[in-house]
Amino acid sequence: MFAIVLFCFFLQQIAGAQVKETRRLLIVNDLGINSSPGFAEIDQAIFASLQKSSYQIELYDEDLEVTLFPDEDYRRRFREEFIRRYSNRKPDVIIAAGSGSFEFLSELGENFLRDTPIIFCAIVGQIPDGVMPNAHFTGVLGKLHPAETLSSALRLLPGTKHVVVVGGMGRFDNKFETVARESFQAYKSKLEFTYLFDLTMPALLDRLKQLPSDTIVYHTAITQDAAGSRFIDSTQAVPLVVSAANAPVFVMDDVDFRPGTVGGDLVNWADDGRIAAEMAVRVLNGEKPDDIPIVTSKGTYMFDWRALRRWGLKESDLPPGSIVLNRPATLWENYKRYILAGLLSLLAQTLIIIALLLQRAKRKRAETSLRESEQRFRLVANSAPVMIWMSGPDKLCTFFNECWLDFTGRPFENELGNGWASGVHPKDLERCLEVYSRAFDARDNFEMEYRLRRHDGQYRWVNDVGVPRFGADGGFQGYIGSAIDVTDRKRSEEALLDMSGRLIKAHEEERARIALELHDDLSQRMALLHIGLDEFEQETHGLSANARLRLHDIARIATEVSSDIHELSHELHPSKLDSLGLVAAIGGFCREFSRQHGLQIQFVHHHVDEVISKEVTLCLFRIVQEALRNVVKHSGSGKAEVELSGHSDRMDLSVSDTGVGFDPKNTTGLAGIGLISMRERLRLVGGHLSVESQPSHGTRIRVRVPLTIGSEQAGREHKEHGAEREDHASGVWGLA
């Protein structure tokens, strides 16, 4: 029995090893596989499909290179050589890949093509009537989908107003550009189209760098530009367009679907080649081309995940059935083979052995991954234009990148541990270490500025930001941070702040001067005018009643003008502030402001020293003025409270209302002039301000001013409270 089975097996092997019948198949391409990845895909797909046939295929391949040799003389000589080459070696089937190849075959004449079936693919548009009237052909029409791609682009970017269509001037480019123009006709009334087909490549790239923000780019084909320079469209032209364009780039086919392009409804040339090869096999098997219907290629919506992320496009807006490529693989996709192998091992080994093997494999992968991760990190860190450092869980630094070492000019070994601290300015070292240690103990982010000695011995201000590192198990592993030189920025800020202080001081001096002139000059003149009118009224007994009444009205108006001048003088520079002090001045202003605007103001003060510097006094008074004006303008409240508290080293001021309030998280970030003025005044005296508010729960501002503060300390407190000031730079209190 065994001998019989063995004999049958060898008989089957011998039968399978018999030589197949040979068939000749010729492929004619528009472009060579070296100059067109698209036609290379078609060739590969045809070759793979032909392997499934029952024949021994004798395959020939001819490239027309229509973009390199478009002239008629070349075509004539190529046609003569082509006929000579295949006259005695006639193909059983010819596959024409591209419109140029199909037209070339139609020019060969009936004698050469008589009874030779032709299968075409990669032909854009329809086959003209009258081409090859007596030939036997069928194939795949390559249908492009510019309109569908534009429709999907508008779903992703509904604010689009401009569409820039780019293309070339080569013979191969014209068909793609024509299809695009015809497809976009329906959108001409909705969008502005710009067709950039007749430019040199440098000029085209310059145009693409300056597109409006509401623009998309649609790429057709560029095999030749206006200067006659030739390009491989997918591998040369498309990357140039993507790198230059400041707008999303959509393409026509899967070959142009390169990194950086968004994608679109794309035709798959390899799929067209596979279908054409299957038709050729059917013809070799005896079917007639006339009995095989011509089919149209189908597009597939394909998009690049990284391009979607770059332009902020949502996957939920993609057409149904879209394919998203280059999405980061999930854990299952990366390690599913290992997981399945582990599960199969569970069936063959004991639980203990499996646990040991898995633990060992996991440790090795972790070690390998850790080494690779460290290598990648060091490569990226040393290439970064900022100073990068890293510390372990013991607060000691373990890594500094080359940018840091170039800045300090010190060897790597000297910076490790706490060695880096020797480069910090002595006046900043204590504060720097305190911020670092406090954040380290709290496992919290930190940001600080300090002076660091550069390689030339000069101290430069750097901004250092650190964030904690945690392992996969949640364990604390230390910190990683980056530092940048901000010396020039700080100098600019200091110059701006100094100018702001000078403007405020000049403003107050001018207000005081005008107030003094109003009080000492114009107010006195108005008093004399009023006295003169009173005396005149008493001496003119012969006037009529109407004249006396008119004279009395003039005297009343003079009194009102004198009172208004007095109030304006007090508003510009309250004399009570200099003569009676801060409490009396604020109290008087609250009473007068309440009388003018009908606002109930409760003024409370505690332990306010009579001897306060002029700068602090004026600053607090102006803040009360500005804050109460904001209450009237924006809060809608009829009540306000002003509280002034004195301490041994500072003054605290609070102004609150029970009005509409606001949500600080939902503000636009626009600070009002009033709030900016408050902060600038406080900066000059080393104080700071915070704003507390909630919708329907009113608003409160809190002010703290030190009574004795040096210029260096004032600058430091200004820096420490800078972030807080930015957080409250908008809202009801900032709209004055």
Buried (B, 14 or more C-beta within 10 A) or exposed (E): EEEEEEEEEEEEEEEEEEEEEEBBBBBBBBBBBEBBBBBBBBBBBBBEBBEEBEBEBEBBBBBBBBBBEBEEEBBEEBBEEBEEEBEEEBBBBBBBBBBBBBBBBBEBEEEBBEEBBBBBBBBBBEBEEEEBEEBBBBBBBBBBBBBBBBBBBBEBBEEBEBBBBBBBBBBBBBBBBBBBBEBBEEBEEEBBBEBBBEBBBEBBBEBBEEBEEEBBBBBBBBBBBBEEBBBBBBBBBBBBBBEBBEBBBBBBBBBBBBEBBBBBBBBBBBBBBBBBBBBBBBBBEEBEBEEBEBBEBEBBBBBBBBBBEEEEBEEEBBBEEBEBEEBEEEEEEEBEEEEEEBEEEEEEEEEEEBEEEBEEEEEEEEEEEEEEEEEEBBEEBEEEEBBBBBBBEEBEBEBBBBBBBEBBEBEEEBBBBEBBBEBBBEEBBEBBBEBBEEBBEEEEEBEBBBBBBBEEEEBBBBBBBBBBBEEEEEEEEBBBBBBBBBBEEBEEBEEEBEEBBEEBEEEBEEBBEBBBEBBEEBBEEBBEBBEEBBEEBEEEEEBEEEEEEEBEEBBEEBBEBBEEBBEBBBBBBBBBBEEBBBBBBBBBBBEBBBEEEEBEBEBEBEEBEEEBEEBBBBBBBBBBBBBBBBBBEBBEBBBBBBBBBBBEEBBBBBBBBBBBBBEBEEBEEEBBEBBBBBBBBBBBBBBBBBBBBEEEEBBBBBBBBBBEBEEEEBBBBBEEBBEEBEBBBBBBBBBB
